């Protein structure tokens, strides 16, 4: 395990953005992307941390964890649904099939929880009982397991705007996807979630909920894209303490970036207005969690890439003539 003090020293060196001599650069909340020949794309996962639909800070090794953990999950789920990953030329880089991303984020939830404005528990705690097109009974408790996982789609908010809630019917009704494609996406999402729950259980974790993105390849196939079951896209709890803590009315031991959201919420911030400045030790602590969950899920030791990232990245890309 990397020493906390070393992580703290790396906070100022984290990868905020890339400026590679490649065409078609676009920047999302976490990833920078570039065009490659033959319809391929290069994804660079930075150390930016996004929550409440905002980029809030930078976390040492976060980009590497997300990139390599997603690659691991893409391999674990390849026989469930095809994905866009072609190769991993650098700890922070992925060469992928260029796709047309669908304009819907597919959220699969196995528990009623969460503090963001789109979270099930947050809406339920406000008195709503019809949420995302599902009817919820009275008397549910925060962090309670749902009878079966459900899909709660949202729109894709651009930087500075929030994702908007949708029902499954609205995805088709609003013309975001045709009925056949949406049915395929939902089936794939639930199957990947089940595979994720099984792998998480073996690692001593509960996969609580997650976000998937899908797109269409040039040959017409629907592909799983972006990232899979990372601490960014998913909520994980420690399995061995969940039942006792739930019975006692205590919060589960979360093992993802939820504690960052909670830290901001304690300061009164839930995504509106200018976020407060947070100390560097929050980002170092986040790094520890990202690395730990990588090792728990994959069963492999984390091999940290060298910093600064961009010079290493350029050298590795030059080695494969990118």
RODO-2510 file (C-alpha; in nm, 4 decimals, decimal comma):
residues 322
     n   res          X          Y          Z
     1     x     0,0000     0,0000     0,0000
     2     x     0,1278     0,3461    -0,0903
     3     x     0,1974     0,5604     0,2155
     4     x    -0,0618     0,8274     0,2918
     5     x     0,2096     1,0936     0,3109
     6     x     0,3241     1,0041    -0,0415
     7     x    -0,0300     1,0350    -0,1713
     8     x    -0,0631     1,3728    -0,0042
     9     x     0,2557     1,4918    -0,1767
    10     x     0,1198     1,3790    -0,5135
    11     x    -0,2016     1,5829    -0,4943
    12     x    -0,0398     1,8893    -0,6650
    13     x     0,1006     1,6628    -0,9409
    14     x    -0,2255     1,4924    -1,0327
    15     x    -0,3334     1,4768    -1,3968
    16     x    -0,5882     1,7509    -1,4585
    17     x    -0,5897     1,7562    -1,8387
    18     x    -0,3969     1,6294    -2,1402
    19     x    -0,2819     1,8171    -2,4487
    20     x    -0,1623     1,5481    -2,6869
    21     x    -0,0728     1,6292    -3,0513
    22     x    -0,3743     1,4368    -3,1784
    23     x    -0,6921     1,5566    -3,3524
    24     x    -1,0495     1,5694    -3,2299
    25     x    -0,9852     1,6368    -2,8623
    26     x    -1,2917     1,6375    -2,6415
    27     x    -1,3044     1,6586    -2,2626
    28     x    -1,5688     1,5096    -2,0352
    29     x    -1,5913     1,5309    -1,6591
    30     x    -1,3179     1,2722    -1,6137
    31     x    -1,1847     1,1654    -1,9550
    32     x    -1,0111     1,3367    -2,2437
    33     x    -1,0578     1,1724    -2,5833
    34     x    -0,8833     1,1981    -2,9198
    35     x    -0,9454     1,0687    -3,2707
    36     x    -0,7310     0,7864    -3,4056
    37     x    -0,7146     0,6333    -3,7540
    38     x    -0,9626     0,3671    -3,8670
    39     x    -1,2469     0,5051    -3,6581
    40     x    -1,0780     0,4357    -3,3250
    41     x    -1,0622     0,6689    -3,0261
    42     x    -0,8053     0,7252    -2,7539
    43     x    -0,9462     0,7711    -2,4037
    44     x    -0,7259     0,9244    -2,1348
    45     x    -0,8639     0,8896    -1,7841
    46     x    -0,7469     1,1872    -1,5788
    47     x    -0,7340     1,2258    -1,2010
    48     x    -1,0327     1,4613    -1,1997
    49     x    -1,3044     1,3673    -0,9518
    50     x    -1,6623     1,4473    -1,0425
    51     x    -1,9592     1,4444    -0,8056
    52     x    -2,2919     1,6287    -0,8070
    53     x    -2,2295     1,6611    -1,1845
    54     x    -1,9295     1,8868    -1,1126
    55     x    -1,5540     1,8411    -1,1235
    56     x    -1,4569     1,8980    -0,7599
    57     x    -1,0913     1,8018    -0,7311
    58     x    -0,8110     1,5673    -0,8366
    59     x    -0,7133     1,2383    -0,6762
    60     x    -0,3703     1,0709    -0,7078
    61     x    -0,3792     0,7510    -0,9185
    62     x    -0,7533     0,7843    -0,9706
    63     x    -0,7211     0,7869    -1,3483
    64     x    -0,5053     0,4770    -1,3461
    65     x    -0,7423     0,2904    -1,1142
    66     x    -1,0455     0,3745    -1,3262
    67     x    -0,8740     0,2839    -1,6531
    68     x    -0,7255    -0,0440    -1,5370
    69     x    -1,0249    -0,1501    -1,3287
    70     x    -1,2589    -0,0843    -1,6209
    71     x    -1,0318    -0,2930    -1,8455
    72     x    -1,0563    -0,5756    -1,5907
    73     x    -1,4359    -0,5508    -1,5803
    74     x    -1,4644    -0,5294    -1,9594
    75     x    -1,2846    -0,8647    -1,9740
    76     x    -1,5049    -1,0122    -1,6988
    77     x    -1,8255    -0,9128    -1,8801
    78     x    -1,7213    -0,9628    -2,2435
    79     x    -1,9327    -1,2777    -2,2715
    80     x    -2,2356    -1,0880    -2,1365
    81     x    -2,2259    -0,7896    -2,3719
    82     x    -1,9559    -0,6726    -2,6177
    83     x    -1,7622    -0,3587    -2,5257
    84     x    -1,5519    -0,0930    -2,6929
    85     x    -1,2078    -0,1711    -2,5443
    86     x    -0,9287    -0,2662    -2,7861
    87     x    -0,6057    -0,2134    -2,5879
    88     x    -0,4484    -0,0405    -2,2853
    89     x    -0,1194     0,1201    -2,4018
    90     x    -0,0652     0,3138    -2,0778
    91     x    -0,2038     0,2881    -1,7222
    92     x    -0,4217     0,5935    -1,7939
    93     x    -0,5018     0,5241    -2,1609
    94     x    -0,7369     0,3023    -2,3583
    95     x    -0,7760     0,2560    -2,7330
    96     x    -1,1415     0,1922    -2,8072
    97     x    -1,3834     0,1419    -3,0921
    98     x    -1,5362     0,4729    -3,1940
    99     x    -1,9089     0,4623    -3,1165
   100     x    -2,2117     0,6864    -3,1283
   101     x    -2,2929     0,7147    -2,7549
   102     x    -2,6567     0,6852    -2,6587
   103     x    -2,7996     0,9996    -2,4920
   104     x    -2,9069     0,8080    -2,1799
   105     x    -2,7196     0,7077    -1,8668
   106     x    -2,8414     0,3691    -1,7462
   107     x    -2,8492     0,3588    -1,3663
   108     x    -2,9097     0,0176    -1,2076
   109     x    -3,0016     0,0216    -0,8395
   110     x    -3,0134    -0,2713    -0,5990
   111     x    -3,0799    -0,0670    -0,2818
   112     x    -3,2707     0,2470    -0,1866
   113     x    -2,9979     0,4906    -0,0841
   114     x    -2,8102     0,8040    -0,1869
   115     x    -2,7944     1,1768    -0,1080
   116     x    -2,7821     1,3380    -0,4538
   117     x    -3,0914     1,4954    -0,6073
   118     x    -3,1411     1,1983    -0,8427
   119     x    -3,0911     0,9305    -0,5728
   120     x    -3,3796     0,7035    -0,4749
   121     x    -3,3543     0,7642    -0,1010
   122     x    -3,3270     1,1392    -0,1419
   123     x    -3,6495     1,1482    -0,3461
   124     x    -3,8193     0,9029    -0,1095
   125     x    -3,7136     1,1070     0,1951
   126     x    -3,8870     1,4110     0,0404
   127     x    -4,2140     1,2157     0,0448
   128     x    -4,2173     1,0953    -0,3152
   129     x    -4,3531     0,7448    -0,3661
   130     x    -4,3699     0,7420    -0,7464
   131     x    -4,0046     0,7655    -0,8500
   132     x    -3,8649     0,6972    -1,1974
   133     x    -4,1993     0,5386    -1,2870
   134     x    -4,1830     0,2872    -1,0002
   135     x    -4,4262     0,2827    -0,7071
   136     x    -4,2538     0,2456    -0,3693
   137     x    -4,4405     0,1362    -0,0540
   138     x    -4,4473     0,3207     0,2759
   139     x    -4,2074     0,2230     0,5497
   140     x    -3,8873     0,1701     0,3549
   141     x    -3,5619     0,2430     0,5360
   142     x    -3,2523     0,4043     0,3969
   143     x    -3,0034     0,1503     0,2567
   144     x    -3,2653    -0,1261     0,2343
   145     x    -3,2289    -0,3863    -0,0417
   146     x    -3,4864    -0,3710    -0,3206
   147     x    -3,6692    -0,6949    -0,4107
   148     x    -3,4991    -0,6846    -0,7523
   149     x    -3,2577    -0,4395    -0,9158
   150     x    -3,4307    -0,1640    -1,1115
   151     x    -3,3225     0,0646    -1,3945
   152     x    -3,3581     0,4401    -1,3384
   153     x    -3,2319     0,6228    -1,6484
   154     x    -3,1225     0,9843    -1,6673
   155     x    -3,0229     1,2244    -1,9378
   156     x    -2,6545     1,3081    -1,9751
   157     x    -2,5908     1,6470    -1,8189
   158     x    -2,3126     1,8493    -1,9779
   159     x    -2,0522     2,0186    -1,7579
   160     x    -2,2234     2,2536    -1,5144
   161     x    -2,5715     2,1071    -1,5603
   162     x    -2,7442     1,8239    -1,3780
   163     x    -2,8620     1,4922    -1,5179
   164     x    -3,2399     1,4871    -1,5504
   165     x    -3,4453     1,1934    -1,4281
   166     x    -3,6337     0,9790    -1,6798
   167     x    -3,8689     0,6850    -1,6587
   168     x    -3,7976     0,3801    -1,8722
   169     x    -4,1058     0,4642    -2,0787
   170     x    -3,9815     0,8193    -2,1399
   171     x    -3,6576     0,6943    -2,2965
   172     x    -3,8645     0,5702    -2,5894
   173     x    -4,1493     0,8195    -2,5567
   174     x    -3,9137     1,1165    -2,5874
   175     x    -3,7363     0,9623    -2,8846
   176     x    -3,4027     0,9141    -2,7079
   177     x    -3,3848     0,5484    -2,8175
   178     x    -3,6097     0,3206    -3,0199
   179     x    -3,7960     0,0477    -2,8336
   180     x    -3,5857    -0,2437    -2,9617
   181     x    -3,2559    -0,0745    -2,8758
   182     x    -3,3759     0,0284    -2,5310
   183     x    -3,4929    -0,3267    -2,4581
   184     x    -3,1502    -0,4585    -2,5578
   185     x    -2,9757    -0,2019    -2,3412
   186     x    -3,1892    -0,2807    -2,0355
   187     x    -3,1333    -0,6550    -2,0715
   188     x    -2,7573    -0,6046    -2,1046
   189     x    -2,7434    -0,3625    -1,8097
   190     x    -2,9208    -0,5993    -1,5715
   191     x    -2,7012    -0,8909    -1,6822
   192     x    -2,3787    -0,6917    -1,6312
   193     x    -2,5055    -0,5747    -1,2920
   194     x    -2,5690    -0,9345    -1,1874
   195     x    -2,2160    -1,0295    -1,2951
   196     x    -2,0848    -0,7339    -1,0978
   197     x    -2,2780    -0,8305    -0,7846
   198     x    -2,1342    -1,1816    -0,8005
   199     x    -1,7755    -1,0594    -0,8387
   200     x    -1,8212    -0,7977    -0,5651
   201     x    -1,9577    -1,0595    -0,3277
   202     x    -1,6472    -1,2731    -0,3809
   203     x    -1,4393    -0,9666    -0,2878
   204     x    -1,6346    -0,9080     0,0339
   205     x    -1,8292    -0,6158    -0,1121
   206     x    -2,1858    -0,5301    -0,2079
   207     x    -2,2396    -0,3658    -0,5468
   208     x    -2,5181    -0,1284    -0,4464
   209     x    -2,5829     0,0641    -0,7667
   210     x    -2,3987     0,1677    -1,0791
   211     x    -2,4054     0,3720    -1,3973
   212     x    -2,3576     0,2260    -1,7459
   213     x    -2,3187     0,3903    -2,0816
   214     x    -2,3813     0,2258    -2,4160
   215     x    -2,3200     0,3238    -2,7766
   216     x    -2,3542     0,1944    -3,1306
   217     x    -2,0483     0,0787    -3,3225
   218     x    -2,0052     0,1494    -3,6953
   219     x    -2,1090    -0,2112    -3,7672
   220     x    -2,4378    -0,1576    -3,5816
   221     x    -2,3538    -0,3492    -3,2643
   222     x    -2,4563    -0,2122    -2,9263
   223     x    -2,1446    -0,1837    -2,7095
   224     x    -2,0849    -0,1202    -2,3401
   225     x    -1,8616     0,1885    -2,3270
   226     x    -1,6939     0,4388    -2,0935
   227     x    -1,6272     0,2545    -1,7630
   228     x    -1,7604    -0,0371    -1,5613
   229     x    -1,8034    -0,0893    -1,1857
   230     x    -1,5450     0,1637    -1,0734
   231     x    -1,5580     0,3670    -0,7504
   232     x    -1,6670     0,6565    -0,9750
   233     x    -1,9573     0,4867    -1,1481
   234     x    -2,0653     0,2527    -0,8692
   235     x    -2,1460     0,2426    -0,5007
   236     x    -1,9855    -0,0343    -0,2936
   237     x    -2,0432    -0,1318     0,0683
   238     x    -1,8464    -0,3689     0,2917
   239     x    -2,0499    -0,6898     0,2981
   240     x    -1,9486    -0,8289     0,6376
   241     x    -2,0787    -0,5324     0,8357
   242     x    -2,3843    -0,4358     0,6294
   243     x    -2,6529    -0,6403     0,8088
   244     x    -2,5529    -0,5360     1,1611
   245     x    -2,5165    -0,1697     1,0692
   246     x    -2,8490    -0,1673     0,8823
   247     x    -3,0263    -0,3277     1,1791
   248     x    -2,8769    -0,0628     1,4090
   249     x    -2,9813     0,2199     1,1790
   250     x    -2,6195     0,3041     1,0973
   251     x    -2,4729     0,3904     0,7603
   252     x    -2,3001     0,1023     0,5763
   253     x    -1,9241     0,1102     0,5404
   254     x    -1,9005     0,2683     0,1972
   255     x    -1,6030     0,1879    -0,0190
   256     x    -1,6300     0,4288    -0,3080
   257     x    -1,6424     0,8053    -0,3564
   258     x    -1,9634     0,8423    -0,1568
   259     x    -1,7634     0,9690     0,1405
   260     x    -1,6560     1,2626    -0,0797
   261     x    -2,0204     1,3452    -0,1508
   262     x    -2,0938     1,3169     0,2215
   263     x    -1,8047     1,5521     0,3057
   264     x    -1,9485     1,8134     0,0700
   265     x    -2,3043     1,7575     0,1922
   266     x    -2,1874     1,8214     0,5493
   267     x    -2,0642     2,1578     0,4254
   268     x    -2,4121     2,2240     0,2830
   269     x    -2,3185     2,1564    -0,0796
   270     x    -2,5309     1,9285    -0,2988
   271     x    -2,4316     2,0514    -0,6432
   272     x    -2,5791     2,3998    -0,6679
   273     x    -2,3602     2,7072    -0,6748
   274     x    -1,9860     2,7248    -0,6206
   275     x    -1,8447     2,4200    -0,4346
   276     x    -1,6447     2,4875    -0,1178
   277     x    -1,2679     2,4387    -0,1103
   278     x    -1,1694     2,1108     0,0519
   279     x    -0,8354     2,0123     0,2107
   280     x    -0,5778     1,7991     0,0295
   281     x    -0,6187     1,5191     0,2806
   282     x    -0,9672     1,4486     0,1415
   283     x    -0,8124     1,3700    -0,1981
   284     x    -0,5349     1,1587    -0,0455
   285     x    -0,7942     0,9601     0,1505
   286     x    -0,9961     0,9148    -0,1694
   287     x    -0,6852     0,7797    -0,3396
   288     x    -0,6420     0,5194    -0,0669
   289     x    -0,9981     0,4008    -0,1212
   290     x    -0,9651     0,3836    -0,4990
   291     x    -0,6485     0,1769    -0,4748
   292     x    -0,7929    -0,0526    -0,2058
   293     x    -1,1070    -0,1308    -0,4034
   294     x    -0,9000    -0,2018    -0,7150
   295     x    -0,7012    -0,4595    -0,5206
   296     x    -1,0089    -0,6124    -0,3535
   297     x    -1,1998    -0,6574    -0,6792
   298     x    -0,9168    -0,7730    -0,9038
   299     x    -0,7183    -0,9675    -0,6443
   300     x    -0,4026    -0,8033    -0,7845
   301     x    -0,1591    -0,5620    -0,6236
   302     x    -0,1798    -0,2076    -0,7550
   303     x     0,1353    -0,1137    -0,9484
   304     x     0,1474     0,2692    -0,9443
   305     x     0,2459     0,4427    -1,2645
   306     x     0,5057     0,7170    -1,2551
   307     x     0,4213     1,0848    -1,2104
   308     x     0,4015     1,3242    -1,3845
   309     x     0,1562     1,1282    -1,5972
   310     x     0,1592     1,3236    -1,9226
   311     x     0,5285     1,2707    -2,0051
   312     x     0,4993     0,8983    -1,9311
   313     x     0,1816     0,8844    -2,1350
   314     x     0,3433     1,0474    -2,4375
   315     x     0,6362     0,8050    -2,4217
   316     x     0,4073     0,5012    -2,4096
   317     x     0,1918     0,6296    -2,6947
   318     x     0,4992     0,7058    -2,9065
   319     x     0,6148     0,3481    -2,8487
   320     x     0,3064     0,2203    -3,0328
   321     x     0,3209     0,4968    -3,2951
   322     x     0,0175     0,6917    -3,1794
***
